[in-house]
């Protein structure tokens, strides 16, 4: 019985350390992202839209088709728009802590970051772009 309690205590302490280190890591990532946003906002005056997808992802292919539609494309032209393939651009994927695709990250003129994950409806996506470009 004492052995079971000792093992449980050992695993509990290990779990606590893992949670603490993960929390520190995510704080570091958040600070790194804030620094990136600050630098990029100084470099360009346009709001930014970052798109993360993959060639093997069905919803990502539907999002790419949406990017080519006339009304969406006209809104994207008002923004600093960057596309990333998570299988190729692993550094950007890691920098932004991308876990699911498609993911869209918007950065407005004030540097506020919003993240959208999953396939967006055309109307929803157009509304996001309109708010961002105005």
C-alpha positions as CSV (number, residue, x, y, z in Angstrom):
1,X,0.0,0.0,0.0
2,X,2.8,2.4,0.8
3,X,4.4,1.6,-2.6
4,X,1.2,2.5,-4.4
5,X,1.1,5.9,-2.6
6,X,4.7,6.6,-3.3
7,X,4.2,5.8,-7.0
8,X,1.1,8.0,-7.2
9,X,3.0,10.8,-5.5
10,X,5.9,10.5,-7.9
11,X,3.6,10.6,-11.0
12,X,1.6,13.5,-9.5
13,X,4.8,15.6,-9.0
14,X,5.9,14.7,-12.5
15,X,2.6,15.8,-13.9
16,X,2.8,19.1,-12.0
17,X,6.3,19.8,-13.5
18,X,5.1,19.0,-17.0
19,X,2.1,21.4,-16.6
20,X,4.4,24.1,-15.2
21,X,6.9,23.8,-18.0
22,X,4.2,23.8,-20.7
23,X,2.7,26.9,-19.1
24,X,6.1,28.6,-19.2
25,X,6.6,27.5,-22.8
26,X,3.2,29.0,-23.9
27,X,4.0,32.2,-22.1
28,X,7.2,32.4,-24.0
29,X,5.4,31.7,-27.3
30,X,2.8,34.4,-26.5
31,X,5.5,37.0,-25.9
32,X,7.3,36.0,-29.1
33,X,4.1,36.5,-31.0
34,X,3.5,39.9,-29.5
35,X,7.1,40.9,-30.4
36,X,6.5,39.7,-34.0
37,X,3.2,41.7,-34.2
38,X,4.9,44.8,-32.9
39,X,7.7,44.6,-35.4
40,X,5.4,43.8,-38.3
41,X,3.0,46.6,-37.4
42,X,5.9,49.0,-37.6
43,X,7.0,47.7,-40.9
44,X,3.7,47.9,-42.7
45,X,0.6,50.0,-42.2
46,X,-1.9,47.4,-43.6
47,X,-3.8,44.9,-41.4
48,X,-2.6,41.3,-41.8
49,X,-4.2,38.1,-42.5
50,X,-2.2,34.9,-42.1
51,X,-3.6,31.7,-43.6
52,X,-2.3,28.3,-42.5
53,X,-3.4,25.2,-44.5
54,X,-2.1,22.0,-46.0
55,X,-2.4,20.3,-49.4
56,X,-3.9,17.2,-47.9
57,X,-6.6,19.1,-46.1
58,X,-10.1,19.1,-47.7
59,X,-11.4,22.2,-45.9
60,X,-8.2,24.0,-46.7
61,X,-8.8,23.4,-50.4
62,X,-12.3,24.9,-50.1
63,X,-10.8,28.0,-48.3
64,X,-8.3,28.4,-51.1
65,X,-11.1,28.3,-53.7
66,X,-12.8,31.1,-51.6
67,X,-9.6,33.2,-51.9
68,X,-10.1,33.3,-55.7
69,X,-13.6,34.6,-55.6
70,X,-13.9,38.2,-56.9
71,X,-15.4,39.9,-53.8
72,X,-13.1,38.0,-51.4
73,X,-10.1,38.8,-53.5
74,X,-10.9,42.5,-53.6
75,X,-10.9,42.5,-49.8
76,X,-7.7,40.5,-49.5
77,X,-6.0,43.0,-51.8
78,X,-6.5,45.6,-49.0
79,X,-4.5,43.5,-46.5
80,X,-1.1,42.1,-46.1
81,X,-2.1,38.5,-46.9
82,X,0.3,35.6,-46.4
83,X,-0.4,31.9,-47.0
84,X,1.5,29.1,-45.2
85,X,1.6,25.4,-45.8
86,X,2.1,23.8,-42.4
87,X,4.1,20.9,-44.0
88,X,6.5,23.3,-45.7
89,X,6.6,26.4,-43.4
90,X,7.1,24.5,-40.1
91,X,8.9,27.5,-38.5
92,X,5.8,29.7,-39.0
93,X,3.5,26.9,-37.8
94,X,5.5,26.6,-34.6
95,X,5.8,30.3,-34.1
96,X,2.0,30.7,-34.2
97,X,1.4,27.4,-32.4
98,X,-0.8,26.1,-35.1
99,X,-2.5,22.8,-34.1
100,X,-5.4,22.6,-36.6
101,X,-5.9,23.6,-40.2
102,X,-7.3,25.6,-41.7
103,X,-6.4,28.4,-39.3
104,X,-6.7,32.1,-40.1
105,X,-5.0,34.7,-37.9
106,X,-5.9,38.4,-38.3
107,X,-3.9,41.3,-37.0
108,X,-5.6,44.6,-37.1
109,X,-4.0,48.1,-37.3
110,X,-3.8,48.3,-33.5
111,X,-2.1,44.9,-33.3
112,X,-5.0,42.9,-31.9
113,X,-4.8,39.3,-32.9
114,X,-7.8,37.0,-33.6
115,X,-7.6,33.4,-34.5
116,X,-10.2,31.4,-36.5
117,X,-9.9,27.7,-36.9
118,X,-11.9,25.5,-39.2
119,X,-13.7,26.0,-42.5
120,X,-15.4,29.4,-42.5
121,X,-18.6,30.1,-44.5
122,X,-18.2,32.6,-47.3
123,X,-20.4,35.2,-45.6
124,X,-18.6,34.8,-42.3
125,X,-15.2,35.1,-44.0
126,X,-16.3,38.2,-46.0
127,X,-17.5,39.9,-42.8
128,X,-14.1,39.2,-41.1
129,X,-12.3,40.7,-44.0
130,X,-14.5,43.7,-44.2
131,X,-14.0,44.5,-40.5
132,X,-10.3,44.0,-40.8
133,X,-9.8,46.2,-43.9
134,X,-11.9,49.1,-42.6
